Amino acid sequence: MKLRKVTAASAVVLALALSATACGSNDKKDGGASGGGKVKIGIKFDQPGLGLKQPDGTYSGFDVDVATYVAKQLGYKPDQIEWVETKSADRENALARGDVKFIVATYSINDERKKKVDFAGPYLLAHQDLLVKADSDISKGTDLNGKKLCSVTGSTSAQNVQKTIAPKANLKENSGYSECIAGLQSGAVDAVTTDDSILAGFASQDKYKGQFKLAGLKLSNENYGIGVKKGDTATVNKINAALEKMVSDGSWDAAVKKNFGPAHYKNEPAPKIGNIVK
């Protein structure tokens, strides 16, 4: 009988211990800002003006500013953000694996991607464009015929120019846009093509200020959204509310001017949140 009492008492103590452990684990996981938790956000590390990891380990760019604002509205301070590099080819997988809570990385919304992830936003309407030297006489797409056009290997932007706008353009492909911009500066190429926001970000770097201009051709519509794991409607709704506040309180306009202004980027007005422009 005495043994039975001790065993029963031990069982009660064990149950209480397990209960306390479980509660502590959930608090840590879901604590957010109030519980001292962290939030992992996917961004690009190599796009000036959008998502760039600085030599000192800090991060800058429009996507970074948007993500930081959204995180604050979700209850996270800047020092609770863990930035995760998410390259274009791995964005869907990063969300599916749970590597990040959301992704802000020049992530254009399209029907194919919406099959795999959910999107909040859009938070920026960009367009495919050309970056040329400030004194260039290239003012329309057909001016590229016979000219040297640079983009990254496999770029749909370059293919679009060659197929539909300037079939006689001489395409030069590099592994990254930094090489294209350097080629434009040296005169090795006459124009660089990709989204205007990306081009403006590169052109806004101190070493390039005043040397380049955007042609302003608007060759496509690119609606940047914030990627969220498929089915996480609650997070999508929270992010949309945060984006609406960012636009209404003037923070969105300030972030555009800060990150793209030096390139004289003529941005579109803030898109209506939840409304995709075709």
N, C-alpha and C positions, 0 to 999 in steps of 0.2 A: 504493500500500500504506500509506503514512504517513497519507494522507487518510482511509483506511478505519479506521485505528486511532483517530484523533481523533474520528471520527463515533461509533464504538462507545463510546468513553469518555464522550462527551457524553450519549449515550443512557442510560448507567448513572447518571450524575449526575442527569439529569432524572427518571428513575424513582425514585431515592431521595428527591428533593425532593418529588415528588407523593405518595409514600408517607408522608412526614413530615407534609405538609399535611393529608392525609386523617385521620391519627391525631389530630392536634391538633384538627381539626374535631369529631370524634366525642367526644373528651374534653370539649370545651366543651359540647356538646349534652347529653351524658349524665352529666356530672360530678356533678350534684346538689350536696349539701353538701360532699362531699369534693373536688369540682372547682371549687368557688366558683360554681356555677350558681344560677339562679333558678327559682322555681316560680310559675306564674300561677294564682291561685285566684279564681273568680267568687263574688261576694257582692252583697247589696243595699247601697246607699249611703244609703238613706232610711228605714230601719226601726229606730227606737230600741229597744234591748234585744235586737236580733237582728243587724242589720248596718247600722251608721251611720258615715258619714264625718264626723269632728269638724271644727270650724272650723280647728283647728291642723294638719289633715292626717292625724291618727291615726284608727284605726278601733276600734270597740267593739261589743259585743253577743255574744249566745250563739253565733250562727253563726260569728262571728269567733274566739271562743275554741275552738270545736270544730275549725275549720279550722286554727288555729295548732297545736293539740295534734296533729292528724293529720299535719300537715306535719313536725312535729318527729320523729314516729315514722318518717316516710319519709326522714328525714335532712336536713331543712332547718331552719335557724335562722330566727327571726322576721325578721331583716334580709335574708333571702333570699326572702321572700315578696313577690310583686307582686300587689296587690289589683286586681281588674278588676270594674267595675260590670257586672252582668248582670241586666238587667231581665227580668221574667217572660216576655215575648213572644219574647225572643232567646236563652233558655237553651239550647235544643236546637241552634240554629245555632252558638252560641259553642263548644260541644263538638265539633260536626261539623267546624268550620273549624280547630279546634286552637288557638283563642284562649286557652283555659285548660286546665289539667290536670284540674281537677275543680271542681264548683260546690256551695257550701253556702249556699243562699239560700231558706229556707222552701219547698223544692222537694218538694211532695207527690208521693208515688209513686202512680201509677195505671197501668192496663193500656195506655192509649193512649200515654203517655209512654215506657213500657218498649219500645215498638216502635222508638223512635228513639234512646234512650240506655240505658245500664246504670246501676243504682243500688247503692250500698253503703248499709248501714244496715238499717232506719231508726234515727235517733239521737234522735228526739223524736216522741211521739204527742200531737198537738194536737187541739183540737175547735173547731168553730164555736161562738161564744158571743156574749153581749151585754155591752157595757160601759155602765154607768149611773152616775149620781151616787151618792155614798156614802149619801145619805139617801133614795134612790129606793125606791118601793114595788113596782117591777117585779121580779117573782121567777119568772115563767114566761112562755113564749112568747106565750100568748094575751093577756097583759097589754098587748101592743103594739098591739092593736086600738084605733084612734082616736089612737094616739101617733105622734110623728114619729121615724122610723127613718132613720139615716144610714149610707151605705156609699159605696164608690167607683163610678164609672160602669161599668156592665156587670158588676158583682159578682154572682157566682153565690150568694154568701152572702145578699145581700139578696133575690134572687129566691126562694131557698129559704124564707125567712121569709114572704114574701108569698104564695107558692103553697101552702104546706103547714102553716103555723103561725098566722099572723095576717094573713089576707087583707085586713083593713081597716086595716092599718098604713099610714101616710102616708110613702112613701119619698122621701127627699131624697138625691140623688146628687151627690158632689163629685169633683174630679179626684184627690184624695189623702186619706189618712186624717187627716193633720194638720188639714185643714179640718173634718173631722167631729168630731175631738176638741175643737177650739176651739168648735164649735157646741154640743157637749155642755156645755162649761164655762159658756158664756154663757146656756144655756137655750133656744137656738134649736132643738135637737133633744132627744129624750128618751132615745135609746139609739143606740149604734154597734155594727155587727155585722161580724165577720170571725173569723179564727182567734184563739183565746184567747191564744196566745203573742204574737201581734202586738199585741193590745189591751193585754196586760200590759206589753209593752215601752213603749208610748206612755204608759201610766198611771204607769210607774215614773220618768218624767222628773221632775227636781227641781221644776219649775214646776207639776206636777200631783199631787204626792205627797199622799195622804190625801183627795183630792177624788172619786175614782171607785172602783168595785168591779166585779168580774166577777159576772155572774148565776150562772155555773156550770151552764149548761143542757146542754152537750155535744150540740149539734145535729148533729154529724158527726164522723167520724174522719179526721184528716189526718196521715198518716205522713210525716214529713220525711226524705228520703233525700239522699245525696250523689251528685250526677250525675257520671257518667264517660262518656267517649266509647264508643259502642257497640262491643262486642267486646274492650275492654281489661280482660279478666278478671283479669290480674295486678294491676292497680291496684285493682280492686274488692276483691280478697282482702287486699291490704295495708291498705286503708282499714278494712275490717271488723275486722282484727286490732287496728288502732289504736283503733277505737271500743270494742272489748271491753276493752282495757286502760284506756281513759279511764273506763269505768264501774267496773271492778274496783278501781282505785286511788283512787276518790273524787273525781276531777277533774270528772266529769260533774255530780254533785250540787252541787259548789261553784260551777260555772258557772251552774247553774239559779238558785241562791239569789242569786248576785251580780247577775244580769241581770233576774230576774223578781220577786225577793223583795219589793220595795217595794209591789208591786200585790197582794200576798197571793195570788199565783198558785198554785193547788193543782194542781201538775203530776202527771201520771201517772208511775209508776216508769219507769226507763229500759227501752225496748222491747228485746226479744231481737233481737240483731243478725242480720239475714238472715231474720227472720220478720215478715211483713206482717200486721198486725191488720186484719181486714175489718170 
